[in-house]
Amino acid sequence: MKTVFTTSMCTHVWAQQVQENGRGPNRSLYFEGPTLYSYGYHYVLGHFFLSPSGRRYVVINSERYSNTTAKHVSKARSAVHGHDVNVLVAPVDRQLAWDLTAGNYEAAWDAIRRGRDHRIVTYRHGMDSKQSDAIIATVQFAESWGLALEREDIRPAEDSEAGKRYAEAVAYRRKMEERRAKSEASRNDMSPEAVAKRKRDYERRNAALLRKHNDWFAEQVEELNHWRRYENVSKRDRVQLDYKTRRKLEDMHEKLGHAPLPTALRRKDEYSEVETSRGAWVPWRDAVRLYQFATMVKEGRLSSAPDRMRCGLFTLNKVHPNGDVQVGCHFLTYHEMHHLAHKFGVAVIEPQTQQMEV
């Protein structure tokens, strides 16, 4: 059984929960059973567990210690996307993961609650926007845990020191929101001249954002094409965007009704595997059979592919009538699969299901 993978593939295999252990190429990322670690047992990156009523959860650690660990967290969140599991983002450590695996829910909740109260009371005295946001976020993380563990006592006790600090933080945030609302109202001059000026300013900003969106999307498409051809693109040649601007462009892309960029596929002549643009690998033989099943469904020769069919380490979730497929967290368009199949001369014939694990 293969246990050494690329970093992205390691998170995908962990998300599938089809084998007991695995690791990345340099041992910085590895998993043992339901738990994914980054750089050692001290940092639990992700953990699968069941709630007291049997609901399936995966917790992704919200605490980030380094840039590399932050990248690991991003890959893990991407890998669990699309799976039938409730995703929880909150602080987690190894002892807590052990308690959840063993079903020690009381001990787990007690540790979460004590950690929450300790963090709140150790924040520096005084109150500002950063302080109030940090305290409220700490309580919200604990509330997420409480809901997952089906608790009712998810808020700090009002008469406790932590409860008083939390109430102070909530009151401060409410005061700031009222102040911002008052300031906004004072700027809402409804005279015809002011309305016309705001409309012109909005249209000018929207036009500039649309131009930036078109440049950004064209660059994304070009990068994907370079990736398909195994060509590297220098970071200096890319449009540099901050996080806020990138989110604005992604929101505009969705509002314009454009579909997100598809998962791309590539394969070198001498390789026996297909790579996805999300960092996963599947055997070429399985990829060919998946394409053949999708073609038969698209042409109406099959109503659907076999249930729970395996494609490498992944499970086929669904084949749509138009030939698009959902495999694990990957959505593959038929056009993308057909393009790769045509490039390597794959014949559209009836696949041999007995040769593929089902």
C-alpha positions as CSV (number, residue, x, y, z in Angstrom):
1,M,0.0,0.0,0.0
2,K,1.3,3.4,-1.0
3,T,1.9,5.7,2.0
4,V,4.1,8.5,0.6
5,F,2.3,11.2,-1.4
6,T,2.6,14.8,-2.6
7,T,1.4,17.3,0.0
8,S,-1.9,17.9,-1.8
9,M,-2.5,14.2,-2.4
10,C,-1.8,13.5,1.3
11,T,-4.7,15.7,2.3
12,H,-7.0,14.1,-0.3
13,V,-6.2,10.6,0.9
14,W,-6.8,11.7,4.6
15,A,-10.1,13.2,3.6
16,Q,-11.2,10.0,1.9
17,Q,-10.4,8.0,5.1
18,V,-9.6,4.9,3.0
19,Q,-6.3,4.0,4.7
20,E,-4.8,4.1,8.1
21,N,-1.7,6.3,7.5
22,G,0.2,8.3,5.0
23,R,2.6,11.3,4.7
24,G,4.0,13.9,2.5
25,P,7.4,13.7,0.8
26,N,9.3,15.6,3.5
27,R,7.3,14.3,6.5
28,S,6.0,17.8,7.3
29,L,2.5,16.6,6.8
30,Y,1.1,13.2,7.8
31,F,-2.0,11.5,9.1
32,E,-2.7,8.6,11.4
33,G,-6.2,7.3,11.2
34,P,-8.7,10.2,11.6
35,T,-6.0,12.8,12.5
36,L,-3.9,15.0,10.2
37,Y,-0.7,16.6,11.7
38,S,1.5,19.4,10.5
39,Y,5.2,19.2,11.6
40,G,4.5,16.9,14.5
41,Y,2.0,15.8,17.1
42,H,2.0,19.2,18.7
43,Y,-0.2,20.6,15.9
44,V,-3.4,18.7,15.0
45,L,-4.3,20.2,11.6
46,G,-7.6,18.2,11.1
47,H,-9.5,15.4,12.8
48,F,-12.6,13.4,12.0
49,F,-15.0,12.5,14.8
50,L,-18.6,11.6,15.5
51,S,-20.9,13.7,17.7
52,P,-22.8,12.1,20.6
53,S,-25.8,11.5,18.3
54,G,-23.5,10.0,15.6
55,R,-23.3,12.9,13.1
56,R,-20.0,13.0,11.3
57,Y,-17.7,16.0,11.7
58,V,-14.3,17.1,10.7
59,V,-12.5,19.9,12.6
60,I,-9.9,22.0,10.9
61,N,-7.5,23.8,13.3
62,S,-8.1,27.6,13.3
63,E,-4.7,28.3,14.9
64,R,-1.8,28.8,12.4
65,Y,1.8,28.8,13.5
66,S,3.6,29.4,10.2
67,N,3.1,30.2,6.5
68,T,3.7,26.5,5.6
69,T,1.1,25.3,8.2
70,A,-1.3,27.9,6.8
71,K,-0.9,26.3,3.4
72,H,-1.4,22.9,4.8
73,V,-4.7,24.2,6.4
74,S,-5.8,25.6,3.1
75,K,-5.2,22.2,1.3
76,A,-7.0,20.3,4.0
77,R,-10.1,22.5,3.8
78,S,-10.1,22.1,0.0
79,A,-9.8,18.3,0.4
80,V,-12.8,17.9,2.6
81,H,-15.0,20.1,0.4
82,G,-17.8,18.1,-1.2
83,H,-17.7,15.2,1.3
84,D,-20.7,14.2,3.4
85,V,-19.3,15.7,6.6
86,N,-19.9,18.7,8.8
87,V,-16.9,21.0,8.7
88,L,-15.9,22.8,12.0
89,V,-13.2,25.4,12.1
90,A,-11.9,25.8,15.7
91,P,-8.8,25.3,17.9
92,V,-7.9,21.6,18.6
93,D,-5.0,19.8,20.2
94,R,-4.0,16.1,20.4
95,Q,-5.6,15.4,23.8
96,L,-8.9,16.8,22.5
97,A,-8.7,14.7,19.4
98,W,-8.1,11.6,21.6
99,D,-11.1,12.4,23.8
100,L,-13.3,12.8,20.7
101,T,-12.2,9.6,19.2
102,A,-12.7,7.7,22.5
103,G,-16.2,9.3,22.9
104,N,-15.1,11.2,26.1
105,Y,-17.4,14.1,25.3
106,E,-17.6,15.4,28.8
107,A,-13.8,15.6,29.1
108,A,-13.6,17.2,25.7
109,W,-16.2,19.9,26.4
110,D,-14.6,20.6,29.8
111,A,-11.2,21.2,28.1
112,I,-12.8,23.4,25.5
113,R,-14.6,25.5,28.1
114,R,-11.6,25.9,30.3
115,G,-9.5,26.9,27.4
116,R,-12.1,29.5,26.3
117,D,-12.3,31.1,29.7
118,H,-8.5,31.1,30.2
119,R,-8.0,32.9,26.9
120,I,-10.7,35.5,27.6
121,V,-9.4,36.5,31.1
122,T,-5.7,36.6,29.9
123,Y,-6.4,39.2,27.2
124,R,-4.9,42.6,28.3
125,H,-7.2,44.9,30.2
126,G,-9.0,47.7,28.5
127,M,-11.2,47.4,25.3
128,D,-10.7,48.3,21.7
129,S,-11.9,46.9,18.4
130,K,-9.1,44.3,18.2
131,Q,-9.7,43.2,21.8
132,S,-13.5,42.8,21.4
133,D,-13.1,40.9,18.1
134,A,-10.6,38.5,19.7
135,I,-12.8,37.8,22.7
136,I,-16.0,37.4,20.6
137,A,-14.2,35.1,18.2
138,T,-12.9,32.9,21.1
139,V,-16.5,32.5,22.4
140,Q,-17.8,31.8,18.9
141,F,-15.2,29.0,18.4
142,A,-16.4,27.4,21.7
143,E,-20.0,27.8,20.6
144,S,-19.2,25.9,17.4
145,W,-17.7,23.1,19.5
146,G,-20.7,23.2,21.9
147,L,-23.2,22.8,19.0
148,A,-21.1,19.9,17.5
149,L,-21.0,18.2,20.9
150,E,-24.8,19.0,21.4
151,R,-24.3,21.0,24.5
152,E,-26.7,23.6,25.9
153,D,-24.3,25.5,28.2
154,I,-22.3,27.0,25.3
155,R,-21.9,30.5,26.7
156,P,-19.7,31.6,29.6
157,A,-21.5,32.1,32.9
158,E,-22.7,35.7,33.2
159,D,-21.3,36.1,36.8
160,S,-17.9,34.7,35.9
161,E,-14.9,36.8,35.0
162,A,-14.9,35.4,31.5
163,G,-18.7,36.1,31.1
164,K,-18.2,39.7,32.3
165,R,-15.4,40.3,29.8
166,Y,-17.5,38.8,27.0
167,A,-20.4,41.1,27.8
168,E,-18.0,44.0,27.8
169,A,-16.7,43.0,24.4
170,V,-20.2,42.6,23.0
171,A,-21.3,46.0,24.4
172,Y,-18.2,47.7,22.8
173,R,-18.9,46.1,19.4
174,R,-22.5,47.3,19.6
175,K,-21.4,50.8,20.4
176,M,-18.9,50.8,17.5
177,E,-21.6,49.6,15.1
178,E,-24.0,52.3,16.3
179,R,-21.3,54.9,15.8
180,R,-20.6,53.7,12.3
181,A,-24.3,53.6,11.5
182,K,-24.7,57.2,12.7
183,S,-21.8,58.4,10.7
184,E,-23.2,56.6,7.6
185,A,-26.6,58.2,8.1
186,S,-25.0,61.7,8.2
187,R,-23.4,61.0,4.8
188,N,-26.6,59.9,3.2
189,D,-27.6,63.2,1.7
190,M,-30.6,62.6,-0.5
191,S,-30.5,65.8,-2.5
192,P,-30.6,65.2,-6.4
193,E,-27.0,66.5,-6.8
194,A,-25.7,64.1,-4.1
195,V,-27.6,61.2,-5.5
196,A,-26.4,61.8,-9.0
197,K,-22.8,62.1,-7.8
198,R,-23.0,58.8,-5.8
199,K,-24.4,57.1,-8.9
200,R,-21.5,58.3,-11.0
201,D,-18.9,57.3,-8.4
202,Y,-20.5,53.8,-8.2
203,E,-20.5,53.3,-11.9
204,R,-16.9,54.5,-12.2
205,R,-15.8,52.1,-9.4
206,N,-17.8,49.2,-10.9
207,A,-16.3,49.8,-14.3
208,A,-12.8,49.8,-12.9
209,L,-13.5,46.6,-11.0
210,L,-15.0,44.9,-14.0
211,R,-11.8,45.7,-16.1
212,K,-9.7,44.3,-13.3
213,H,-11.9,41.3,-13.1
214,N,-11.5,40.6,-16.8
215,D,-7.7,40.9,-16.6
216,W,-7.7,38.7,-13.5
217,F,-9.9,36.0,-15.0
218,A,-7.9,36.0,-18.3
219,E,-4.7,35.5,-16.2
220,Q,-6.3,32.6,-14.3
221,V,-7.2,30.9,-17.6
222,E,-3.7,31.5,-19.0
223,E,-2.1,30.0,-15.8
224,L,-4.3,27.0,-16.1
225,N,-3.2,26.5,-19.7
226,H,0.4,26.8,-18.7
227,W,-0.2,24.2,-16.0
228,R,-1.7,21.8,-18.5
229,R,1.5,22.2,-20.6
230,Y,3.8,21.8,-17.6
231,E,5.1,25.3,-17.9
232,N,6.0,27.5,-14.9
233,V,4.8,31.1,-14.7
234,S,7.0,33.6,-12.8
235,K,5.2,35.3,-9.8
236,R,6.6,38.6,-11.1
237,D,4.5,38.2,-14.2
238,R,1.3,37.8,-12.3
239,V,-1.2,40.5,-11.2
240,Q,-0.5,41.0,-7.5
241,L,-3.8,41.3,-5.6
242,D,-4.4,41.6,-1.9
243,Y,-6.9,39.2,-0.2
244,K,-9.8,41.8,0.0
245,T,-9.5,42.7,-3.7
246,R,-9.3,39.0,-4.8
247,R,-12.5,38.3,-2.8
248,K,-14.2,41.2,-4.5
249,L,-13.2,39.9,-7.9
250,E,-14.4,36.3,-7.0
251,D,-17.8,37.7,-5.8
252,M,-18.1,39.8,-9.0
253,H,-17.3,36.6,-11.1
254,E,-20.1,34.8,-9.4
255,K,-22.6,37.7,-9.7
256,L,-21.9,37.9,-13.4
257,G,-23.1,34.3,-13.7
258,H,-19.7,32.9,-14.8
259,A,-18.9,29.3,-13.8
260,P,-15.7,28.9,-11.7
261,L,-12.6,27.6,-13.4
262,P,-12.9,23.8,-13.8
263,T,-10.6,21.2,-12.4
264,A,-7.9,20.8,-15.0
265,L,-6.2,17.5,-16.0
266,R,-2.8,16.7,-17.4
267,R,-0.6,13.7,-18.2
268,K,2.9,13.3,-19.6
269,D,3.5,10.6,-22.2
270,E,5.7,8.6,-20.0
271,Y,3.6,8.9,-16.9
272,S,1.0,6.2,-15.9
273,E,-1.0,8.7,-13.8
274,V,-3.3,11.7,-14.4
275,E,-2.8,14.8,-12.3
276,T,-5.5,17.3,-11.3
277,S,-5.0,21.0,-10.9
278,R,-6.0,20.5,-7.3
279,G,-2.9,18.4,-6.6
280,A,-4.4,14.8,-6.7
281,W,-3.3,11.8,-8.8
282,V,-5.2,8.9,-10.2
283,P,-4.0,5.9,-12.3
284,W,-4.3,6.4,-16.0
285,R,-6.1,3.1,-16.4
286,D,-8.8,4.2,-13.9
287,A,-9.1,7.7,-15.5
288,V,-9.7,6.1,-18.9
289,R,-12.5,3.9,-17.6
290,L,-14.0,6.8,-15.8
291,Y,-14.1,8.7,-19.1
292,Q,-15.6,5.8,-20.9
293,F,-18.4,5.4,-18.3
294,A,-19.1,9.2,-18.5
295,T,-19.3,8.9,-22.3
296,M,-21.8,6.0,-22.1
297,V,-23.9,8.0,-19.7
298,K,-23.7,11.1,-21.9
299,E,-24.8,9.1,-25.0
300,G,-27.6,7.4,-23.1
301,R,-26.1,3.9,-23.2
302,L,-26.0,3.8,-19.4
303,S,-28.3,5.5,-16.9
304,S,-25.5,5.9,-14.4
305,A,-22.1,4.5,-13.4
306,P,-21.8,1.7,-10.9
307,D,-22.4,2.7,-7.3
308,R,-19.4,3.6,-5.1
309,M,-17.0,2.9,-8.0
310,R,-13.4,3.6,-7.0
311,C,-11.0,5.7,-9.1
312,G,-7.6,5.3,-7.6
313,L,-7.9,6.3,-3.9
314,F,-11.1,8.3,-4.7
315,T,-14.8,7.3,-4.9
316,L,-17.0,8.3,-7.8
317,N,-19.9,10.2,-6.3
318,K,-22.0,10.9,-9.4
319,V,-22.1,11.0,-13.2
320,H,-24.3,13.8,-14.6
321,P,-26.4,13.2,-17.7
322,N,-24.1,15.6,-19.7
323,G,-21.1,13.5,-18.8
324,D,-19.7,15.7,-16.0
325,V,-18.5,13.7,-12.9
326,Q,-18.0,14.3,-9.2
327,V,-15.1,12.3,-7.8
328,G,-14.4,13.1,-4.1
329,C,-14.0,16.8,-3.9
330,H,-13.2,17.2,-7.6
331,F,-15.8,18.3,-10.2
332,L,-14.6,17.3,-13.6
333,T,-16.3,18.5,-16.8
334,Y,-16.8,16.1,-19.7
335,H,-15.1,18.6,-22.0
336,E,-11.9,18.5,-19.9
337,M,-11.8,14.7,-19.8
338,H,-12.6,14.4,-23.5
339,H,-9.8,16.8,-24.4
340,L,-7.2,14.7,-22.5
341,A,-8.7,11.5,-23.9
342,H,-8.6,12.8,-27.4
343,K,-5.0,14.0,-27.0
344,F,-3.8,10.5,-26.0
345,G,-6.1,8.6,-28.5
346,V,-8.4,6.9,-26.0
347,A,-11.1,4.9,-27.8
348,V,-14.7,5.2,-26.6
349,I,-15.5,1.6,-26.0
350,E,-17.5,-0.2,-23.3
351,P,-15.3,-0.3,-20.2
352,Q,-14.5,-3.6,-18.3
353,T,-16.1,-3.0,-14.9
354,Q,-14.6,-6.1,-13.3
355,Q,-11.1,-4.7,-13.8
356,M,-11.9,-1.6,-11.8
357,E,-12.5,-1.8,-8.1
358,V,-16.2,-1.2,-7.3
